[in-house]
Amino acid sequence: MKQNILMLFVLVVLVSCSSLKKIQLMKSGEVSNSNFMEHISFDYSAKLPIVEATINGHKGRFLFDTGAPNVLSKEFSQKLNLKKLAYGSVGDSGGNVLNNQAFIQIETITLGKVTFKNTGAIIQDLGTSQAMKCLNIDGIIGANLMRNAFWRIDYQNKKIEITDDLNRFELTNEYSTINFKTKTQGTPLIDLDIDGIKVKNLTFDTGSNGQMSIPTSALQALQKTKTVSSTYSIGSTTYGVGGKAKNDTLFYGIIDTIKIGNLNLEKKIIKFSTHSDNIGNKHFENYNVVLDWKNEKIYMKELQNYQHDSLIDFGFGIDWQDDGIYIGSIYTNSDATNNLQIGDKILKINNQEFTNLSNDTICITFKNNDWDYEKQDSIIITVMRNDKVHEFKLNKKQLLPF
């Protein structure tokens, strides 16, 4: 398994929700329809589900994100001329905090033929990085809206079903059941067990194109009871609504048994991080997923085996900045460790020039996760460091298991 080149965790967390008005906005809203079963399609660019919606009569592209409340981009919100009802601070999965964000109420949000009335939202700048701009979204359909209906996400066919009657999904015993509780904004929080260690309050996050990322403290607790086959990387190639995530030491460990509700996984790799504690689409896409806020349950039907039992990589991650592509992270026990440095500007990999790549070309490659060099077993990488050009040969290695 190779790592995603660029990771997006478009998670939005209310840092402080002490204001009664903000709480009311995040809990407001209802669905206008009754006795309905609607199907909508989604674009799965960069392994993130993006749907079309109409807000107060204006059409747009919106990320379907259980890890966030409703969000409108600054540009889209200007079309609507909405009254700002409160202000507050919000955080993202990368440890960034954004202050003085405007809270609003949206009269109507329509998905297919289903209309949701009077739900709260936050206005945010969604162009804080090239990776975020690449998504070309007008906002987020968030958990505070979703909790007014039942949803089934069909990743294989890129469709979402919406209903007001859970029985329409005809759930069978093929579905595993996971209990959850919610944040103020409605985001589902789930618990899991890794080799006997309890991990609480992980975000069930369809706004993440990652896999499982849990707090480093869980790995430390586990290492007190057993030896864990692990490696680590330093740096950051992750982006959220607040921009690039803060640099972190990310550990990757092979866990013998993972239990999520009555869903059991064996011999899978989990990432351990200081800043993020969520599960994302690289895991969910192996299932049909049903979201049930009424009973606070998630139902998951396995469609294919979750393949995350080895880590094979050249040992570096890339950082897409305004003026080019840089080395953003480096894995230990890889060829990159003794050759590359975080902040090196990539000039060339094999015969592919990186200095003349347009942002549009990078965007397409990012969405498809389709860099030519990833198909090779060895590469020649040319970088600029302190105004000097360096060239290194790197071999792809199996970093986990050893």
Buried (B, 14 or more C-beta within 10 A) or exposed (E): BBBBBBBBBBBBBBEEBEBEBBBBBBBBBEBEBEEBBBBBBBBBBBBBBBBBBBBEEEEBBBBBBBBBBBBBBEEBBEBBEBEEBBBBBBBBBBBBEBEEBBBBBBBBBBBBEBBBBBBBBBBBBBBBBBBBBBBEBBBBBBBBBBBBBBBBBBBEEEBBBBBBEBEBBEBEEEBBBBBBEBBBBBBBBBBBBBBEBEBEEBBBBBBBBBBBBBBBEBBEBBBEEEEBEBBBBBBBBBBBBBBBBEBBBBBBBBBBEBBBBEBEBEEBBBBBBBBBBBBBBBBBBBBBBBBBBEEBBBBBBEEEEBEBBBBEBBBBBBBBEEEBBBBBBBBBBBBBBEBBBBBBBBBBBEEEEBEEBEEEEBBEBBBEBEBEBBEBEEBBBBBBEEEEEBEBEBEBBEBBEE
